[in-house]
């Protein structure tokens, strides 16, 4: 099952996804959208915003770490062993 970013990319390639992206770009280019983006930038550059962004970075696992955890998981190892004829991965 693809991750959330993979599902988002897959959706963006569909006709409905292209329509959503087109609408999002149109709104972002409007006056109200520019104001919202400006506010988001101001908040992100504030000390509180920087603290929240740093907190979020610590909560999210790096993609490389997550991939290694999957390879080390017990269920994944049992599948690999079945395909390799019962030989564990060195």
C-alpha positions in Angstrom: 0.0 0.0 0.0 1.5 3.4 -1.0 2.2 6.1 1.6 0.2 9.2 1.8 2.5 11.1 -0.5 2.3 8.3 -3.0 -1.5 8.3 -2.9 -1.5 12.1 -3.4 0.8 11.8 -6.5 -1.4 9.0 -7.9 -4.5 11.1 -7.3 -2.9 14.2 -8.9 -2.3 12.2 -12.1 -6.0 11.4 -12.5 -8.5 13.8 -14.3 -10.2 14.6 -11.0 -6.8 15.3 -9.3 -5.7 17.6 -12.1 -9.0 19.5 -11.6 -8.4 19.8 -7.9 -4.8 21.0 -8.5 -6.0 23.5 -11.1 -8.5 24.9 -8.6 -5.9 25.1 -5.8 -3.5 27.0 -8.0 -6.3 29.4 -9.0 -7.2 30.1 -5.4 -3.6 30.5 -4.4 -3.1 33.2 -7.1 -6.2 35.1 -5.9 -5.9 38.1 -3.5 -7.3 36.1 -0.6 -5.0 33.2 -1.3 -2.0 35.5 -1.4 -3.0 36.9 2.0 -3.3 33.4 3.5 0.1 32.4 2.1 1.6 35.6 3.5 0.1 34.9 7.0 1.4 31.3 6.9 4.9 32.6 6.1 4.8 35.1 8.9 3.7 32.5 11.4 6.3 30.0 10.2 9.1 32.5 10.6 8.0 33.4 14.2 9.7 31.8 17.2 6.5 29.8 18.0 6.2 28.7 14.3 9.8 27.6 14.2 9.3 25.6 17.5 6.2 23.9 16.0 8.0 23.0 12.8 11.0 21.6 14.8 8.5 19.6 16.9 6.9 18.2 13.8 10.3 17.2 12.3 11.0 15.2 15.5 7.7 13.4 15.3 8.0 12.4 11.6 10.4 9.6 10.9 12.9 10.0 8.1 12.0 7.9 5.0 15.2 6.0 5.2 14.7 5.0 8.8 11.1 3.9 8.1 12.3 1.7 5.2 14.9 0.0 7.4 12.3 -0.6 10.1 10.0 -2.3 7.6 12.9 -4.5 6.4 13.6 -5.5 10.0 10.0 -6.2 11.0 9.1 -9.7 12.0 6.3 -10.1 9.4 8.5 -8.9 6.6 11.3 -11.3 7.6 8.9 -14.3 7.7 7.8 -13.5 4.1 11.4 -13.1 2.9 12.3 -16.4 4.6 9.4 -18.2 2.8 10.6 -17.0 -0.6 14.3 -17.8 0.2 13.4 -21.3 1.2 13.6 -20.7 4.9 17.1 -19.1 4.9 17.2 -16.0 7.1 18.8 -12.8 5.5 22.5 -12.5 6.7 
